[in-house]
Amino acid sequence: MHFSPARFARIAVLSLALATAAGAVGAADKVVTVPVKFAKGTTGVTVKGAIKGYDSVEYLVVARAGQTLRLTISGSTNATVNVFPPRANGTPDPDADGLELSSDYQNGRSSESAVLPANGTYRIQVYQFRAIARRGTVSKFSLKIDIR
C-alpha cells in the first residue's frame, strides 16, 4: 500500500492526537488515603496537608450512626470537603454520594457538620473545585475532625 506524503502527514497527526488523548485519559489524579485515629479519651483530631490541582486527600474515620461529625477547615480558602458514608457492611464505599452537610462560617473559618446515618468507616475528601484545580493551584490546609 502506498501513501501520498499528504495522506501520511494526516495519519501521523491523527495518530499523535489519539496517543496524546489516550495519555490524558489514562493520567489519574493522585488520591492519598489517610486512616485517622483519635487519641484515647478525645473526640477529635487536627490533620494538616496540601493538595495540588485535581489531587485530593481522603481521611478515613470510624463512627457510629447518630453521632455528629463536625469539620473545620482553615488555611487556603480553595480547599473544600466532601463526606461519603460507608457501605451497609461498614466498609468505605467508593461509589457513595456525598452527605448533605450543614455549613457555618465564622472568623474566616468554614465549619461543616452532619448527623451520621450508619456505623462504619467514613471518607472525608479534601479537594479543590475544578476552576481552581485546572490552574494547578496548591492549597495548604488544616482540618479539624470532631465526632461526638
Salt bridges, closest charged atoms under 4 A:
GLU58 OE2 - ARG123 NH1 2.76
ASP146 OD2 - ARG148 NE 2.76
